[in-house]
Amino acid sequence: MLIGEVARRSGVSARMLRHYESLGLVRPSGRTGAGYREYSARDIRRVFHIESLRSLGLSLREIGRALDDPGFTPAGLVDDLIRRTRDRIAAETELLTRLRGIDAADPADWEDVLQVVALLQALGSPSPDARQRAALSSAKGVTVPVEALAEAALGETDPHVAGALRWALAQAGGRGPALLAKGLASPVAAVRERAVRSLAEMPGDEVATHLGDALGDPDDGVRGYAALALGNRGRAEAVPVLIDMIAAGRNDTDAADALSVLAGEAAAAERIATGLVDRLARDTADAAARGRLTQALAGIPGTTAAGALVELARDEDRAVALTASYLLWLRDAG
């Protein structure tokens, strides 16, 4: 088969076929009487092999080794290709993120573009001080892309920088809640926790909805931060998780304070007191948990909480009985 026909059937240009020949990758097996290149079926199969390996990202030199070296093993080369591909994807993803950040800032001129680029570079700096200064730039009237702030907040491990980023996101508003909510789908619990803690400092019903979704998170810390934020917003759906936190001793003081906020209305106070009493009945063997649940009743007004304290004042556990008696004395004194 002549070179033109090979090019037509394979999709490889005649020029590229000649280049392959010059590199020794594929040599036509014969020549016609007029001196034209003539490719055999075996030659054509080799052309297709070359193209298949090129599609994997191999260089022509690597392809030559793969096809001609009998001792060549592909495992190491494939591992190297995987690493290079991951590095390239990471670099392209970083570039795409940076371009989106610039686009979101809606720069008016190249001076604005350069300013945004400098801020994005600072947010990715290895220096916590540089990242913190970048996060606080909005306090000086500098527009920091909310997309970049959200991405930085989800990945930040330094507590001081994280606090600055949460403040900046709360000031920025806009698409911040939706961008942070994407972090709730992360397989990494620490990322989900950072998303919840950032959302907790933002206002709005949309934020409360995302925090409500986080109440079902498998991680105790993520659920806890979501419940505290919702409880302090007066959202009753946080009550079961807050009671769990008190029983388990996880941020139990903050959880009890949040229940006190939620118990501002009589009906809510009765529901919360009933929940605490039910949990006391379930955790009969855990003295420490029963003590914390008893203390939590202190901030809950109403007859159910008062009646529970009367019963607990006669509890077999002396520490629980003394705590309940003291709380009843405080109520009477009040």
Helices and strands as residue ranges (DSSP letters): H 3-10, H 14-23, E 30-31, E 37-38, H 41-55, H 60-68, H 74-104, H 110-123, H 128-135, G 136-140, H 146-155, H 159-172, H 176-181, G 182-185, H 189-199, H 205-214, H 220-232, G 236-238, H 239-248, H 252-262, H 266-282, H 287-296, G 297-299, H 303-312, H 318-333
